[in-house]
């Protein structure tokens, strides 16, 4: 069988390699516009910050090495310019010689990826303006920083790559500012959780300005010197534009292949509306594992999962992609973050009745060196108890929390299904009650009515108006608030009657819960706890 694969980074190379493993008689050819294949796009920020020292480590396989390992043929600097579905052939141009060649196929796989968005503003052509999509981008940026003279940088875009670039520029001694027109950093987090991450970034010395639109880049002597926004201007010595990507599908406009916002629509087997044409990776639309609706997932993980499935389907199997959860992880200065599933806002929009809880829990035994905490938000469907999503932040291994949630959500597990699971425990790794299980228990208590709370979002929206704030921390921490010490709560509180509306606040929420439990036993009927305590909600700004 003749299979032509357009694109040779994550998705294309996965498809081609699996096709050759399935049947060595296949004739598989990869046509790749760039000079490099199979490179570590997600690792580029870490080359900039010298976490990855050697530029060669960014390239997983060279064309020659890949051909030797797989048996698939690779042509680089070869750009597909036309697809003729009726004739089942692809026309491609050699970018060095400009010569055009026609490649016939039995099956076609489109894995052309995506390119960085270039804002339509003056000044983007100035020197020291970078994108971050290919190894050459990272190499050029690090070389400029290494040459000296770069003190300030502006990163446009507060998504995962933008924040990682900012962190790694800071490691090189460059002061970064991050700008984004969105109201908060990082897509896929609820508003109050994103605000918490922003405060952590500020504490770590990484300033982020959101809700700001870049209108121009200004320079001198051909080099960028200033980023102009609709609020103010920022002086800089270089700019990194990381404001999103666009699928590389313009050359397919006249093919009749169905698209949505530039992405190729596919079924669960990876086929487009032409059964002999498949699409995978950043240029393809997949679907949500929870809602079944179309979802775009420009991630290397999604590309590899689907690439493997598509190769097997081309060879006659009938495998289905189970769907995407928007799972993402990010290493940031002072805090790692992760998320999967639906946010609370998304769950409401999809017709669920979501209930959530925010906890601050130990990430390992508190007496172990390096012990810290996870800040977690867990979301479930109120009537069914089905787990819908998790968001987590902390200096430790947030991926283990996310991965547990992924397994649960993919299996449509309820909180009861996950309750009592035998999670791994040893003091260097976890707590005796696993942090995921701890948060699950708290959410179940909330659903059962034994833990009555205001979420940070509810508190910010004014739901606690009329409630008297009472400090239930280990030591007094809220100026002006009456303080209660848990061991001394052995009866009604002096000066606070059982009908008074009370909002208990401690550092993390746990001690306030224990006070709440005692006060209920003493006849108090209007006692709430602020989830996440004052470590999540900043009372210094009250």
C-alpha positions in Angstrom: 0.0 0.0 0.0 1.2 3.5 -0.8 0.7 6.0 2.0 1.8 9.6 1.8 2.2 11.4 5.1 2.2 15.2 5.0 4.2 16.5 7.9 6.9 14.8 10.0 7.0 16.1 13.6 5.0 14.2 16.3 1.9 13.0 14.5 3.4 12.2 11.1 6.4 10.3 12.3 4.2 8.3 14.7 1.8 7.3 11.9 4.6 6.4 9.5 6.6 4.3 12.1 3.6 2.4 13.1 2.5 1.7 9.5 5.9 0.2 8.8 5.8 -1.9 12.0 2.3 -3.2 11.0 3.5 -4.2 7.5 7.0 -3.9 6.1 5.7 -4.1 2.6 4.0 -0.7 2.9 5.5 2.2 0.8 5.4 5.1 3.3 6.8 8.5 2.4 6.8 11.6 4.6 6.8 15.0 2.9 8.0 17.6 5.4 8.2 21.4 4.8 10.8 22.0 7.4 14.4 20.8 7.5 13.9 18.9 10.8 11.6 16.1 11.7 10.6 14.6 15.0 11.7 17.5 17.2 10.8 18.3 20.8 8.6 21.3 20.3 7.5 21.3 24.0 11.2 21.2 25.0 12.1 24.5 23.3 11.7 26.8 26.3 14.1 24.5 28.3 16.8 24.9 25.7 16.4 28.7 26.0 17.0 28.3 29.8 19.9 25.9 29.5 18.0 23.1 31.1 18.7 21.3 27.8 22.2 22.3 26.9 22.8 20.6 23.5 20.8 21.7 20.5 21.1 18.2 19.1 19.0 17.0 22.0 16.0 18.8 20.6 16.0 16.6 17.6 14.6 13.2 18.4 15.4 11.7 15.0 17.2 13.0 11.9 15.7 12.0 8.6 18.5 9.5 7.9 18.2 8.0 11.4 14.5 7.8 11.2 14.6 6.1 7.8 17.0 3.5 9.2 14.9 2.8 12.2 11.5 2.6 10.5 12.0 2.0 6.8 9.7 5.0 5.9 11.1 7.4 3.4 11.6 11.1 4.4 11.8 14.1 2.2 12.5 17.4 4.0 12.1 20.9 2.7 9.3 19.5 0.6 6.0 21.4 0.8 2.7 19.9 -0.3 0.9 22.5 -2.4 -2.1 20.6 -3.8 -4.1 17.5 -3.1 -6.1 16.0 -5.9 -8.6 13.6 -4.2 -10.1 12.4 -7.5 -6.7 11.3 -8.9 -5.4 10.4 -5.4 -2.2 12.3 -5.7 -0.3 15.1 -3.9 1.7 17.8 -5.6 4.7 19.0 -3.6 7.5 21.5 -4.2 11.1 21.1 -3.3 11.9 24.4 -1.5 15.5 24.3 -2.5 15.1 23.7 -6.2 11.5 24.9 -6.6 10.9 21.6 -8.6 7.4 20.1 -8.3 6.7 16.4 -8.0 3.5 14.4 -8.0 3.1 11.6 -5.4 0.3 9.1 -5.8 -1.3 7.5 -2.8 -3.7 4.8 -1.7 -4.1 6.5 1.7 -3.2 10.1 2.6 -2.4 11.3 6.1 -2.4 15.0 6.7 -0.2 16.0 9.7 0.9 19.4 8.7 0.7 20.9 12.2 0.3 24.6 12.9 2.2 27.8 12.7 2.5 30.7 15.2 0.0 33.5 14.9 1.6 36.7 13.8 -0.3 39.6 15.2 -1.4 42.1 12.4 0.4 45.0 14.1 3.2 47.3 13.0 6.8 46.3 13.9 6.6 42.5 13.8 9.4 42.5 11.2 11.9 44.2 13.6 15.0 42.4 14.7 15.0 40.5 18.0 11.3 39.5 17.5 11.0 35.8 17.9 8.4 33.1 17.6 8.8 29.7 19.5 7.8 26.8 17.3 10.9 25.2 15.8 14.4 24.3 17.1 15.7 27.1 15.0 13.5 29.6 16.9 14.9 28.4 20.3 18.5 28.3 19.0 18.3 31.8 17.7 16.7 33.2 20.9 19.3 31.6 23.1 22.2 32.9 20.9 20.9 36.4 21.1 20.7 36.3 24.9 24.1 34.7 25.1 25.6 37.5 23.0 24.8 39.9 25.8 23.0 43.2 25.9 19.5 41.8 26.6 18.2 42.9 29.9 14.4 43.1 29.4 12.1 40.9 27.3 8.4 41.0 26.6 6.5 37.8 26.0 3.2 38.3 24.3 1.0 35.4 25.3 0.4 33.9 28.8 -0.3 30.4 27.7 1.8 27.4 28.5 4.7 28.1 26.1 4.7 31.8 26.8 5.0 31.4 30.6 7.6 28.7 30.2 9.7 30.9 27.9 9.4 33.8 30.4 10.6 31.5 33.2 13.6 30.3 31.2 14.5 33.8 30.1 14.6 34.8 33.8 17.0 31.9 34.4 19.3 33.6 31.8 19.2 36.9 33.8 16.7 38.5 31.5 13.8 40.3 33.2 10.6 39.2 31.4 7.2 40.8 31.3 4.3 38.7 30.1 1.3 40.3 28.3 -2.0 38.7 27.3 -5.3 40.1 26.1 -7.2 37.3 27.9 -8.5 38.2 31.4 -6.3 35.5 32.9 -3.3 33.2 32.3 -3.5 29.7 31.1 -6.6 28.4 29.3 -8.5 25.6 31.0 -8.5 26.9 34.6 -11.4 28.5 36.3 -11.1 32.2 37.0 -10.4 32.0 40.7 -7.8 29.3 40.2 -6.1 31.3 37.4 -6.0 34.3 39.7 -4.3 32.2 42.3 -1.6 31.1 39.8 -1.1 34.7 38.8 -0.4 35.6 42.4 2.1 32.8 42.7 3.8 34.1 39.5 4.0 37.6 41.0 5.4 36.2 44.3 8.1 34.5 42.2 9.0 37.7 40.4 7.4 37.0 37.1 5.1 39.9 36.3 2.0 39.1 34.2 -0.3 41.7 32.8 -3.6 40.4 31.5 -6.5 42.1 29.7 -4.1 44.1 27.7 -3.9 44.3 23.9 -0.6 44.8 22.0 -1.0 47.5 19.3 2.5 47.9 17.9 6.2 47.1 18.3 8.5 50.0 18.0 12.3 50.0 17.4 15.5 51.8 16.6 18.2 50.8 14.1 16.0 48.0 13.0 15.8 46.3 16.4 12.7 46.2 18.7 12.8 48.5 21.7 9.3 48.9 22.9 6.0 47.1 23.0 3.0 49.4 22.8 -0.3 48.3 24.3 -3.7 49.9 24.8 -2.7 50.7 28.3 1.0 51.6 28.3 4.3 50.9 26.6 7.0 48.4 27.8 10.6 48.9 27.0 12.4 45.8 25.9 15.5 44.3 24.2 13.6 41.4 22.6 10.1 40.2 22.1 8.7 36.6 22.0 5.4 36.3 20.2 3.5 33.3 21.7 -0.1 34.4 21.1 -1.5 31.2 19.6 -1.2 29.0 16.6 -3.1 28.5 13.3 -3.5 25.1 11.6 -1.4 24.7 8.4 -4.3 23.8 6.1 -4.7 26.8 3.7 -3.4 24.6 0.8 -6.4 22.4 1.2 -9.0 25.1 0.7 -10.2 23.8 -2.6 -10.2 20.1 -1.8 -13.7 19.7 -0.4 -12.3 18.4 2.9 -14.5 19.6 5.7 -12.9 22.0 8.1 -13.8 24.1 11.2 -11.7 27.2 11.9 -8.9 25.8 9.8 -8.8 22.4 11.5 -9.8 19.3 9.5 -12.8 17.6 10.9 -12.3 13.9 11.6 -14.3 10.9 12.9 -13.4 8.7 15.8 -11.2 6.6 13.4 -9.2 9.7 12.3 -10.8 9.9 8.8 -11.9 13.1 7.2 -15.0 13.2 5.0 -12.9 11.4 2.5 -12.4 7.8 3.8 -9.0 7.6 2.2 -7.7 10.8 3.8 -6.9 11.0 7.5 -5.9 14.0 9.6 -3.9 14.0 12.8 -2.1 16.4 15.1 -2.4 20.2 15.4 -4.2 20.5 12.1 -7.0 18.1 13.1 -10.1 18.5 15.2 -10.8 15.7 17.7 -13.6 15.4 20.2 -14.2 15.8 23.9 -14.2 12.5 25.9 -16.9 14.0 28.2 -19.3 15.8 25.9 -18.5 14.1 22.5 -18.3 17.6 20.9 -15.5 18.7 18.6 -12.4 19.8 20.6 -9.0 21.1 19.4 -6.0 19.6 21.2 -2.7 20.8 19.8 -0.6 18.6 22.1 2.1 16.1 21.3 0.4 13.6 23.5 -2.8 13.8 21.5 -0.8 13.6 18.2 0.9 10.4 19.3 -2.2 8.7 20.6 -4.1 9.4 17.4 -1.2 8.7 15.1 -0.9 5.2 16.5 -4.7 4.6 16.1 -4.8 6.0 12.5 -1.9 3.8 11.4 -3.7 0.7 12.6 -7.0 1.8 11.0 -5.3 2.2 7.7 -4.1 -1.4 8.0 -7.7 -2.6 8.4 -8.5 -2.3 12.1 -11.4 -0.3 13.4 -10.1 1.6 16.5 -11.7 4.7 17.9 -10.1 7.6 19.6 -11.7 7.8 23.1 -11.6 11.5 23.3 -9.7 14.4 24.7 -9.8 15.9 28.2 -7.7 19.0 27.6 -5.1 17.6 30.0 -2.2 20.0 30.4 0.8 20.4 32.7 3.2 23.4 33.1 6.3 24.0 35.1 6.4 27.6 36.3 8.7 29.5 38.7 7.8 28.4 42.2 4.8 26.4 41.2 3.8 23.5 38.9 0.3 23.5 37.5 -1.9 20.9 35.9 -5.5 20.4 34.8 -7.8 17.9 33.1 -11.5 17.6 32.3 -14.1 20.3 32.5 -13.7 23.5 34.4 -16.7 24.4 36.6 -17.7 27.1 34.1 -17.5 24.6 31.2 -19.5 22.0 33.1 -22.3 24.5 33.7 -22.3 25.5 30.0 -22.6 21.8 29.1 -25.7 21.3 31.2 -24.1 19.6 34.2 -24.9 20.7 37.7 -21.4 21.0 39.0 -20.2 21.1 42.5 -16.6 21.9 43.4 -14.3 22.1 46.3 -10.9 23.8 46.8 -8.4 22.2 49.2 -4.9 22.8 50.3 -3.4 19.4 51.2 0.1 18.0 52.0 1.9 16.6 48.9 3.9 14.1 51.0 4.5 13.4 54.7 4.9 16.8 56.3 8.1 15.7 58.1 9.9 14.7 54.9 12.5 17.1 53.4 10.9 19.1 50.6 7.4 18.5 51.8 5.0 21.2 50.5 1.3 21.4 49.6 -1.0 20.9 46.6 -3.8 23.5 46.0 -6.5 21.5 44.3 -9.9 22.1 42.8 -12.1 19.0 42.2 -15.3 19.2 40.2 -18.1 16.7 40.1 -21.7 16.5 38.8 -23.9 17.0 41.8 -26.8 14.6 41.0 -24.6 11.7 39.8 -21.3 12.3 41.6 -19.5 11.8 38.4 -15.9 13.2 38.4 -15.7 16.0 35.8 -12.4 17.8 36.3 -9.4 18.6 38.4 -7.1 21.7 38.7 -3.9 21.6 40.8 -1.0 23.8 41.7 2.1 23.2 43.9 5.9 22.8 43.8 5.6 19.0 43.7 4.5 16.3 41.4 1.1 17.7 40.2 1.1 15.2 37.4 0.2 12.4 39.7 -3.0 14.2 40.7 -3.8 15.0 37.1 -3.2 11.4 35.9 -5.4 9.9 38.6 -8.2 12.2 37.5 -7.6 11.4 33.9 -8.1 7.7 34.6 -11.2 8.3 36.6 -12.8 10.7 34.1 -12.0 8.4 31.1 -13.7 5.5 33.0 -16.7 7.8 33.8 -16.0 7.2 37.5 -18.0 8.7 40.3 -16.6 9.9 43.6 -17.9 6.7 45.2 -16.1 4.6 42.5 -12.8 6.3 43.5 -13.4 6.4 47.2 -11.1 4.0 49.0 -8.8 3.4 46.1 -5.5 1.9 47.1 -3.2 4.8 46.1 0.5 4.5 46.6 1.9 5.7 49.9 5.4 6.1 51.4 6.5 9.3 53.2 8.9 10.5 50.5 6.1 10.3 47.9 2.7 10.9 49.4 0.6 11.0 52.5 -1.2 8.1 54.3 -4.4 9.6 53.0 -3.4 10.4 49.4 -3.9 14.1 48.5 -6.3 13.1 45.7 -8.3 10.9 48.2 -8.2 13.7 50.8 -9.8 16.2 48.4 -12.3 13.6 47.2 -13.3 13.1 50.9 -13.8 16.8 51.4 -15.9 17.0 48.3 -18.0 14.1 49.5 -18.5 15.8 52.8 -19.6 18.9 51.0 -22.1 17.0 49.0 -23.4 15.3 52.1 -23.9 18.6 53.8 -21.5 18.0 56.7 -19.0 20.6 55.2 -20.8 23.8 54.5 -18.8 26.4 52.7 -18.3 29.3 50.5 -16.0 28.7 47.6 -13.4 31.5 46.9 -15.5 32.4 43.8 -18.7 32.7 45.8 -16.9 34.8 48.5 -15.5 37.1 45.8 -19.0 37.5 44.4 -20.3 38.7 47.7 -22.1 35.5 48.9 -20.7 36.0 52.4 -22.2 39.4 52.9 -23.7 39.6 56.4 -21.4 36.9 57.7 -19.0 37.7 60.5 -15.4 36.5 59.7 -13.9 34.5 62.5 -10.2 33.6 62.4 -9.8 29.8 63.1 -6.1 29.6 62.2 -3.4 28.0 64.3 -2.3 31.5 65.2 -4.2 34.7 64.6 -3.7 35.9 61.0 -6.6 38.1 60.1 -6.4 41.7 61.5 -9.6 42.8 63.2 -11.2 39.4 63.2 -12.1 37.6 66.4 -10.0 34.5 67.0 -10.9 31.1 68.1 -8.4 28.4 69.1 -9.7 24.9 68.1 -8.7 23.0 71.3 -10.5 25.7 73.4 -13.8 25.4 71.5 -15.6 23.3 74.1 -18.8 25.2 74.2 -20.6 28.2 72.7 -18.4 31.1 71.7 -18.3 34.0 74.0 -20.1 37.0 72.4 -21.2 35.1 69.4 -24.7 33.6 69.5 -25.9 30.4 67.8 -28.0 32.2 65.3 -25.3 34.6 64.1 -23.9 34.1 60.6 -20.3 33.0 60.9 -17.6 32.6 58.3 -14.7 30.6 59.6 -11.3 31.2 58.0 -8.0 29.5 58.6 -4.9 29.0 56.6 -6.0 26.0 54.5 -9.6 25.3 55.4 -9.1 22.1 57.5 -8.9 23.7 61.0 -11.9 25.9 60.2 -13.8 22.7 59.3 -13.0 21.1 62.6 -14.2 24.3 64.4 -17.4 24.2 62.3 -18.0 20.6 63.3 -17.7 21.5 67.0 -19.9 24.6 66.7 -22.6 22.6 65.0 -22.6 20.3 68.0 -23.1 23.3 70.2 -26.2 24.5 68.3 -24.7 26.9 65.8 -26.8 26.8 62.6 -25.3 29.4 60.3 -21.6 28.5 60.2 -19.7 28.4 56.9 -16.0 27.7 56.0 -14.1 29.5 53.4 -12.6 26.9 51.1 -8.8 27.1 50.7 -8.5 29.6 53.6 -6.4 32.7 53.5 -3.7 30.9 51.6 -6.0 30.8 48.6 -7.9 34.1 49.2 -5.7 37.0 49.8 -7.1 38.9 52.9 -4.4 41.5 52.7 -6.3 43.1 49.9 -9.6 43.1 51.8 
